[in-house]
Amino acid sequence: MSEVLELPGGRRICYADSGKRDGRPVFLHHGTPGSATGPKPRDSILYRHGVRLIAYCRPGYGGSSRHPGRTVADAAGDVAALADALGLDTFAVLGRSGGGPHALACAALLPERVTRVAALVSVAPFDAVGLDWLGDMVPSNQRAWRTAAVDDDLVAEQLRLRVNRIREDPAHLLRQLRSEMPPADLDVVGDVAIERLLLTTYASALGDGPDGWIDDLVALRIDWGFRFEHIRAPVRLWHGAEDRFSPVSHTRWLADRIPGAQLEVEPGAAHFGALLVMPQIIRWLADSDDTPSAAA
């Protein structure tokens, strides 16, 4: 990571600050597993659209200190601290896949600061009433989530073994994912540039071990620590209709519960289609004259 923020108490947050420094700020929450080196628009594109993109590594990933027992809601405190350090009063937030819930947490818990929020291919809460949470999900994800629900130690050990293999060969994870990808995702990751970005992301995310991945699974499985009705900023939810890693039913569930949420389901797209739509979403996030108000 190019930059490090030291927090009171000794924790550190690693982040990448790209685009136009005086542009409209957008915080990016990466997927699971992931890091701040993950796929995002090129710096020249961000600059042209007047966007300052701050991507940070959640605790346990990519050099950021582990935060044992963290919840999804804790992301709001880390983003607020980072925004304060950068002198940013207001900002937009974007989350992809496992980062989606963390972006929504920022919007709910920092209503006076978040101008807009977008969640791409997000999961819903594990205890979502009326949702078949594992329905239409690829077998490997079903196994991981079922194990996480009953045995934290076992899923941690399984991830440690998996990460050891990935650290020896970063392409191992992408090969595993490819074996379960629908055609739409295979088309996206078949792009050499995107494949290279994903491999770089996984190597960075897991370079210090599996802690970030383990803690993400735990945090996403337990109570997220905020209420959807507290989100006041405009919300955009996007999902590929063919997604099998986090099925579209999750985002439909979220859309029914987040006030005023704009739902977009793209036919023929799947999980990694979020990488292609990200530049458009970032432009929407930055194109706002909204001034958040705690009294709104």
ABEGO torsion letter per residue (X at the ends): XABBBBBBGGBBBBBBBBEBAABBBBBBBBBOBBBAABBBBBAAAAAAAGBBBBBBBBBGBGGBBBBBGBBAAAAAAAAAAAAAAAGBABBBBBBBEAAAAAAAAAAAABAAABABBBBBGBBBBAABBGBBAABGBBAAAAAAAAAAAABAAAAAAAAAAAAAAAAABAAAAAAAAAAABBAAAAAAAABAAAAAAAAAAAAAAAAAEAAAAAAAAAAAABBAGBBAAABABBBBBBBBAABAABBAAAAAAAAAABBGBBBBBBBGBBAAAAAAAAAAAAAAAABBABBBBAAX
